Amino acid sequence: MFLPNLSFPPRFQLSLGTCLLVILPLCLGPIIALVLFDFSTRRAEHLEPKGCRKLGLRVKSNLADEFNKKYAEGIDQSKDGTGHGRWRVKSLWIFPVKGCRGIELNWGNVISTGMEYDRQFCFAQLKSPFPMSVDTSKSEKAAHKWEFITQRTFPLLARVETSVWIPDPSSTTYSPDHPEVRSGGVLVMTYPYQEDGWRGTLASFGAALSGRVPRKSFEVPLRPSPEQIEKHRYTTEEMVIWKDSPLALNMGVHVPPELKYSLHVRNPLTLFRVHDRNEREVFRCAPRKEQLGYQPITGFADAYPLHILNLASVQDVARRLPKDAPKLSALRFRPNIIITGPRAYAEDYWKKIKIGNYSEHYVSCRTARCRVPNTDQLSGQKHPAEPDKTLKSFRRIDQGAAMHACLGMQMVPALKESKIRVGDSIEVLESGDHYYIMQ
């Protein structure tokens, strides 16, 4: 049999080391590129205003052990071995934007509107005055109004992170001429967002590898100067909040268009800031000007300047919840001051207390609860029933709010300026009954 003379090209034999040198760059290259892209995306998410420092804790939360059963049992108000009361401030919080995520502090200034920086901003949607009849005038039909929004109807507000940056002369980037310094600081907001196209896909994949979701940030002046108000063309407009319609500063020029979709808001969305000369006066259960020397005021809080909550009361509610109910954090109730020491619900009858050595506060009324505590304050997911259902089963204790469960107390500071620190003692000065006055 005739066999053709076949010739083959010589074999290339590569060593293991050579193979690795060829393959590793091909495999690692995309991974390195993704890591670098994710790093640059994270830097874009976390704005750091020039000449400022960030408010808030730099260590673990003072609420890290809030589920410890030791807080469920109250203790006497008697003094400890150092001569200080054993009822203490456990944790302090401000919520710069109504309905959005809060900031934990170790200490804070108390001003006439409550904790400094608390609820000074609020999102609002543009609404038409419905329902209308065929006889409604054209002027009434055109009368759109800005109306505040909260987690009651838009629970995804809980996913909007806030940070407050205030001027810091010790900062290496500090200058009195920086816009961030001239505005008394900056409010930064960060929210979940994935842009379209390949950049969004990469950002989502990179975030998933590190166990997070892609986010986007924007900033607004904390206390805009007259020059900044003119430059950005902020307008002063009415914003409806409950039965009030205070004039407030419309700073919507800074709000990214896609934020409304992240929040599932259909109407036009804007951001308001409290107008320094148009705070809402507080009456109802609050002390009067003749007693305080000034009429209590608030920014965008629902009703009163300060909200105090007893951790023992929260734990008592938690133990009554169904087994399939979500874990009940005190933060679901969005208080300013969380305390430990008193027995559960002892606060129901406080009328006046002292926090620390000098800070006195009038305890105006109980907090009539809505369904906001049903919302997880990290995910924005809303439970259909709890803890609202359980609360209403045994905490309808105030005849003035017979249809509402009560938990926590609303307060008015006795002084226009004071301070509160974590660890401050709590002393009850006056006790008595309460009768809630509805809006």
C-alpha positions as CSV (number, residue, x, y, z in Angstrom):
1,M,0.0,0.0,0.0
2,F,1.3,3.4,-0.9
3,L,1.4,5.8,2.0
4,P,1.8,9.5,1.3
5,N,4.6,11.4,2.9
6,L,2.8,13.7,5.3
7,S,4.7,16.4,7.2
8,F,3.4,18.2,10.3
9,P,4.5,21.5,11.7
10,P,6.7,21.2,14.7
11,R,5.1,21.1,18.2
12,F,5.5,24.0,20.6
13,Q,5.9,22.8,24.1
14,L,5.2,25.5,26.7
15,S,6.2,25.1,30.3
16,L,3.7,25.4,33.1
17,G,5.2,28.8,34.1
18,T,4.8,30.1,30.5
19,C,1.2,28.9,30.4
20,L,0.4,30.7,33.6
21,L,2.0,33.9,32.4
22,V,-0.3,33.8,29.3
23,I,-3.5,32.7,31.0
24,L,-3.4,34.7,34.2
25,P,-3.4,38.2,32.5
26,L,-6.3,37.0,30.4
27,C,-8.3,35.9,33.5
28,L,-7.2,38.6,35.9
29,G,-7.4,41.5,33.6
30,P,-11.2,41.8,33.5
31,I,-11.3,41.2,37.3
32,I,-8.8,43.9,38.0
33,A,-10.6,46.3,35.6
34,L,-13.9,45.5,37.4
35,V,-12.4,46.1,40.8
36,L,-10.9,49.5,39.7
37,F,-14.3,50.4,38.1
38,D,-16.1,49.5,41.3
39,F,-13.6,51.5,43.4
40,S,-14.1,54.6,41.2
41,T,-17.9,54.1,41.4
42,R,-17.7,53.9,45.2
43,R,-15.7,57.2,45.3
44,A,-18.3,58.9,43.2
45,E,-21.0,57.6,45.6
46,H,-19.3,59.1,48.7
47,L,-19.0,62.8,48.3
48,E,-16.6,64.5,50.7
49,P,-17.2,68.3,50.8
50,K,-14.2,70.5,51.1
51,G,-13.3,72.0,54.4
52,C,-15.9,70.0,56.3
53,R,-16.1,67.0,58.7
54,K,-18.8,64.4,58.9
55,L,-21.1,64.3,61.8
56,G,-21.9,61.0,63.5
57,L,-20.3,58.0,65.2
58,R,-17.0,56.6,63.9
59,V,-17.3,53.5,66.0
60,K,-20.0,50.9,66.4
61,S,-23.5,52.0,67.2
62,N,-24.6,52.5,70.8
63,L,-27.6,50.4,69.8
64,A,-25.4,47.4,68.8
65,D,-26.7,45.5,71.8
66,E,-30.3,46.8,71.8
67,F,-31.8,43.3,71.7
68,N,-30.0,42.3,75.0
69,K,-32.6,41.1,77.4
70,K,-31.0,43.1,80.3
71,Y,-32.7,46.2,79.0
72,A,-36.2,44.6,79.3
73,E,-36.1,44.8,83.1
74,G,-36.4,48.3,84.6
75,I,-34.4,49.5,87.6
76,D,-35.0,52.1,90.3
77,Q,-34.2,55.7,89.6
78,S,-31.9,55.8,92.6
79,K,-28.3,56.9,92.3
80,D,-25.4,54.6,91.5
81,G,-22.1,54.6,93.3
82,T,-20.9,57.8,91.6
83,G,-23.9,59.8,92.6
84,H,-25.5,59.8,89.2
85,G,-28.9,58.4,88.2
86,R,-29.1,54.9,86.8
87,W,-31.6,55.9,84.1
88,R,-29.4,56.9,81.1
89,V,-29.5,58.1,77.5
90,K,-28.5,55.1,75.5
91,S,-28.5,56.5,71.9
92,L,-29.0,59.8,70.1
93,W,-30.4,60.3,66.6
94,I,-31.1,63.1,64.1
95,F,-33.0,62.6,60.9
96,P,-32.0,65.6,58.6
97,V,-34.5,64.7,55.9
98,K,-38.0,63.7,57.0
99,G,-38.6,60.0,56.3
100,C,-35.0,59.3,55.3
101,R,-32.3,57.4,57.2
102,G,-30.9,58.9,60.3
103,I,-27.5,59.8,61.8
104,E,-26.4,58.5,65.2
105,L,-24.5,60.9,67.5
106,N,-22.6,60.7,70.8
107,W,-23.8,64.2,71.7
108,G,-25.9,66.9,70.1
109,N,-27.1,70.5,70.5
110,V,-30.7,71.0,71.4
111,I,-32.3,74.2,69.9
112,S,-35.8,75.5,69.9
113,T,-36.9,73.2,67.0
114,G,-35.4,70.1,68.6
115,M,-32.1,68.4,67.9
116,E,-29.9,70.6,65.7
117,Y,-30.1,69.5,62.0
118,D,-33.1,67.3,62.8
119,R,-35.9,67.2,60.1
120,Q,-34.8,70.5,58.5
121,F,-35.4,69.0,55.0
122,C,-38.4,67.3,53.5
123,F,-39.3,65.8,50.1
124,A,-42.6,66.9,48.6
125,Q,-44.6,66.0,45.5
126,L,-46.7,68.3,43.4
127,K,-50.4,67.4,43.8
128,S,-53.6,68.6,42.3
129,P,-56.7,69.4,44.4
130,F,-58.8,66.3,43.7
131,P,-61.6,65.4,43.7
132,M,-63.2,68.1,41.5
133,S,-66.6,68.7,40.2
134,V,-67.7,70.0,36.8
135,D,-68.4,73.3,38.5
136,T,-64.9,73.8,39.8
137,S,-63.3,77.0,38.6
138,K,-60.3,76.9,36.3
139,S,-58.2,78.7,38.9
140,E,-59.0,76.0,41.5
141,K,-58.2,73.3,38.9
142,A,-54.8,74.9,38.3
143,A,-54.0,75.3,42.0
144,H,-51.3,72.6,42.3
145,K,-49.7,72.4,45.7
146,W,-46.5,70.9,47.1
147,E,-47.3,68.3,49.7
148,F,-44.8,66.6,52.0
149,I,-44.1,62.8,51.6
150,T,-43.2,60.3,54.3
151,Q,-42.7,56.6,54.7
152,R,-46.4,56.2,55.3
153,T,-47.0,56.2,51.6
154,F,-43.4,56.0,50.3
155,P,-41.5,53.5,52.5
156,L,-38.5,53.4,50.1
157,L,-37.5,56.7,51.6
158,A,-35.9,54.5,54.3
159,R,-33.2,53.6,51.7
160,V,-32.0,57.2,51.2
161,E,-28.9,57.6,53.4
162,T,-28.1,61.1,54.7
163,S,-24.9,62.6,56.0
164,V,-24.3,66.0,57.4
165,W,-20.9,67.8,56.9
166,I,-20.1,70.9,58.9
167,P,-17.2,73.4,58.5
168,D,-14.0,72.2,60.1
169,P,-11.1,74.8,60.4
170,S,-8.7,72.0,61.1
171,S,-9.3,70.3,57.7
172,T,-6.5,70.6,55.2
173,T,-9.0,71.7,52.6
174,Y,-10.6,74.4,54.7
175,S,-11.1,77.9,53.4
176,P,-13.7,80.4,54.5
177,D,-14.4,81.1,50.8
178,H,-15.3,77.5,49.9
179,P,-19.1,77.3,49.0
180,E,-19.4,74.4,51.4
181,V,-18.1,76.5,54.2
182,R,-20.1,79.6,53.3
183,S,-23.3,77.5,53.5
184,G,-22.6,76.3,57.0
185,G,-22.0,72.8,55.7
186,V,-23.5,70.3,53.3
187,L,-26.2,67.7,53.4
188,V,-25.3,64.6,51.3
189,M,-27.9,62.1,50.2
190,T,-27.2,58.7,48.7
191,Y,-29.8,56.4,47.2
192,P,-29.9,53.1,45.3
193,Y,-29.5,53.7,41.5
194,Q,-28.3,51.7,38.5
195,E,-27.8,53.7,35.3
196,D,-28.6,52.2,31.9
197,G,-26.1,50.6,29.6
198,W,-22.8,48.8,30.2
199,R,-21.7,51.1,32.9
200,G,-24.8,50.3,34.9
201,T,-24.3,46.6,34.4
202,L,-20.7,46.7,35.5
203,A,-21.5,48.8,38.5
204,S,-24.3,46.3,39.5
205,F,-22.0,43.3,39.0
206,G,-19.1,45.0,41.0
207,A,-21.5,46.0,43.8
208,A,-22.9,42.5,44.0
209,L,-19.5,41.0,44.5
210,S,-19.0,43.2,47.6
211,G,-22.5,42.5,48.9
212,R,-24.1,45.9,48.2
213,V,-26.2,47.7,45.6
214,P,-25.0,50.6,43.4
215,R,-25.9,54.0,44.7
216,K,-25.8,57.6,43.6
217,S,-25.2,60.7,45.7
218,F,-26.0,64.4,45.5
219,E,-25.5,67.3,47.9
220,V,-27.3,70.5,48.9
221,P,-26.1,73.5,51.0
222,L,-27.0,73.0,54.7
223,R,-27.8,76.6,55.3
224,P,-27.6,78.4,52.0
225,S,-26.4,82.0,52.1
226,P,-28.4,84.8,50.3
227,E,-25.8,84.7,47.5
228,Q,-26.3,80.9,47.1
229,I,-30.1,81.3,47.2
230,E,-29.8,83.9,44.3
231,K,-27.3,81.8,42.4
232,H,-29.3,78.6,42.4
233,R,-32.6,80.5,42.1
234,Y,-34.2,78.8,45.1
235,T,-37.8,79.9,45.6
236,T,-39.8,80.4,48.7
237,E,-43.1,78.5,48.4
238,E,-45.8,77.0,50.5
239,M,-45.5,73.3,51.4
240,V,-48.4,71.4,52.9
241,I,-47.5,69.4,55.9
242,W,-50.5,68.0,57.8
243,K,-52.8,71.0,58.4
244,D,-50.0,73.6,58.1
245,S,-48.7,75.3,55.0
246,P,-45.5,77.0,56.0
247,L,-43.3,78.9,53.6
248,A,-40.2,76.9,52.9
249,L,-37.1,77.0,50.6
250,N,-37.6,75.0,47.4
251,M,-34.2,73.5,46.6
252,G,-35.4,71.0,44.0
253,V,-32.8,72.1,41.4
254,H,-30.4,69.7,43.1
255,V,-32.7,66.7,43.1
256,P,-31.6,64.1,40.4
257,P,-34.5,63.3,38.0
258,E,-34.2,59.6,38.6
259,L,-34.7,59.8,42.4
260,K,-38.5,59.9,42.0
261,Y,-38.4,56.6,40.2
262,S,-36.2,55.1,42.9
263,L,-38.8,56.2,45.5
264,H,-41.8,55.1,43.3
265,V,-43.1,58.7,43.2
266,R,-45.1,59.5,40.1
267,N,-45.7,63.2,40.6
268,P,-43.0,65.9,40.2
269,L,-40.6,65.7,43.2
270,T,-38.7,68.4,45.0
271,L,-36.8,69.1,48.2
272,F,-37.7,71.7,50.8
273,R,-35.7,73.3,53.5
274,V,-37.1,74.9,56.6
275,H,-37.2,78.7,56.2
276,D,-35.5,80.2,59.2
277,R,-38.3,82.7,59.8
278,N,-41.2,80.4,59.0
279,E,-41.0,77.6,61.5
280,R,-44.2,76.0,62.5
281,E,-45.5,77.0,66.0
282,V,-46.5,74.2,68.2
283,F,-49.6,74.4,70.4
284,R,-51.9,71.5,71.2
285,C,-50.3,69.8,74.3
286,A,-47.2,72.0,74.3
287,P,-46.5,74.5,77.0
288,R,-47.3,78.1,76.1
289,K,-45.2,81.2,75.6
290,E,-46.2,82.5,79.1
291,Q,-44.7,79.4,80.7
292,L,-41.6,79.0,78.5
293,G,-40.7,82.5,77.5
294,Y,-41.2,81.5,73.8
295,Q,-43.8,79.6,71.8
296,P,-42.5,76.1,70.9
297,I,-41.6,75.7,67.2
298,T,-40.6,72.8,65.0
299,G,-39.2,72.3,61.5
300,F,-40.6,69.3,59.6
301,A,-41.2,67.0,62.5
302,D,-44.8,65.7,62.6
303,A,-45.8,67.7,65.7
304,Y,-43.3,68.4,68.5
305,P,-39.5,69.2,68.6
306,L,-38.3,66.0,70.4
307,H,-39.2,62.3,70.6
308,I,-38.0,60.1,73.4
309,L,-38.3,56.3,73.6
310,N,-37.7,53.8,76.4
311,L,-35.9,50.7,75.2
312,A,-37.7,48.5,77.9
313,S,-41.0,49.5,76.3
314,V,-39.8,48.5,72.8
315,Q,-38.6,45.1,74.2
316,D,-42.0,44.5,75.8
317,V,-43.8,45.1,72.5
318,A,-41.2,42.8,70.8
319,R,-41.9,39.9,73.1
320,R,-45.7,40.1,72.3
321,L,-45.2,40.0,68.5
322,P,-46.0,36.8,66.5
323,K,-43.0,34.5,65.9
324,D,-43.0,35.3,62.2
325,A,-42.9,39.1,62.7
326,P,-39.7,40.9,61.9
327,K,-37.2,41.8,64.6
328,L,-38.3,45.0,66.3
329,S,-35.5,47.6,66.4
330,A,-36.1,50.9,68.3
331,L,-35.1,52.7,65.1
332,R,-38.4,51.6,63.5
333,F,-40.0,54.3,65.7
334,R,-37.5,57.0,64.5
335,P,-36.8,58.6,68.0
336,N,-34.3,61.3,68.8
337,I,-33.5,60.0,72.3
338,I,-33.4,56.3,73.3
339,I,-33.1,55.6,77.0
340,T,-32.6,52.7,79.3
341,G,-33.4,52.2,83.0
342,P,-37.1,52.9,83.5
343,R,-39.5,50.0,83.6
344,A,-41.6,49.5,80.4
345,Y,-44.1,52.3,79.9
346,A,-43.0,54.2,83.0
347,E,-42.7,57.2,80.6
348,D,-46.4,57.3,79.9
349,Y,-47.0,59.6,82.9
350,W,-43.9,61.8,82.8
351,K,-44.7,65.5,82.6
352,K,-41.2,67.1,83.0
353,I,-37.8,65.5,83.1
354,K,-34.1,66.6,83.4
355,I,-31.5,65.1,81.1
356,G,-28.0,65.5,82.3
357,N,-27.2,68.3,84.8
358,Y,-29.0,71.3,83.2
359,S,-31.3,70.2,80.3
360,E,-34.9,70.3,81.3
361,H,-37.8,69.2,79.0
362,Y,-41.5,69.3,79.1
363,V,-43.0,66.0,78.2
364,S,-46.0,67.2,76.3
365,C,-47.9,64.1,75.3
366,R,-47.7,60.4,74.3
367,T,-46.7,59.6,70.7
368,A,-49.7,58.4,68.8
369,R,-48.3,55.8,66.4
370,C,-49.0,55.5,62.7
371,R,-47.9,52.5,60.5
372,V,-44.4,53.7,59.8
373,P,-42.8,51.3,62.3
374,N,-44.0,48.5,60.0
375,T,-41.3,49.6,57.6
376,D,-37.8,48.1,57.8
377,Q,-35.5,51.1,58.2
378,L,-32.7,49.6,56.0
379,S,-34.5,47.8,53.2
380,G,-37.7,50.0,53.0
381,Q,-39.8,46.8,53.0
382,K,-43.1,47.3,54.7
383,H,-44.7,44.5,56.8
384,P,-48.5,44.2,56.2
385,A,-49.4,44.1,59.9
386,E,-46.7,44.3,62.5
387,P,-45.9,45.8,64.9
388,D,-49.0,48.0,64.3
389,K,-51.5,45.2,64.9
390,T,-49.9,44.1,68.2
391,L,-49.5,47.7,69.4
392,K,-53.2,48.4,68.8
393,S,-54.1,45.3,70.8
394,F,-52.9,46.7,74.1
395,R,-51.6,50.2,73.7
396,R,-54.7,52.3,72.9
397,I,-54.3,54.0,76.3
398,D,-54.9,57.6,75.6
399,Q,-58.5,58.8,75.3
400,G,-57.5,61.7,73.1
401,A,-56.2,59.2,70.5
402,A,-58.5,56.3,71.0
403,M,-57.9,54.8,67.6
404,H,-54.2,54.9,67.8
405,A,-51.6,52.9,69.8
406,C,-49.2,55.0,71.8
407,L,-45.5,54.4,72.3
408,G,-42.8,57.0,73.2
409,M,-43.3,60.6,74.3
410,Q,-43.2,64.0,72.6
411,M,-41.2,66.7,74.3
412,V,-40.4,70.4,74.2
413,P,-37.1,71.8,75.5
414,A,-37.4,74.2,78.4
415,L,-34.4,76.2,77.0
416,K,-33.8,77.4,73.5
417,E,-30.2,76.1,73.7
418,S,-28.8,73.1,75.6
419,K,-26.9,69.8,75.0
420,I,-27.6,66.1,75.4
421,R,-24.9,63.4,75.6
422,V,-25.0,59.6,75.5
423,G,-24.7,58.5,79.1
424,D,-26.6,61.5,80.5
425,S,-28.8,60.7,83.5
426,I,-32.6,60.9,83.3
427,E,-34.5,62.4,86.3
428,V,-38.3,62.7,86.5
429,L,-39.3,66.1,87.9
430,E,-43.0,66.0,87.4
431,S,-45.6,63.2,86.7
432,G,-49.2,63.2,85.8
433,D,-51.8,62.0,83.2
434,H,-51.9,62.9,79.5
435,Y,-54.7,63.6,77.1
436,Y,-53.6,63.7,73.4
437,I,-55.0,66.5,71.3
438,M,-55.3,65.5,67.6
439,Q,-54.3,67.8,64.8
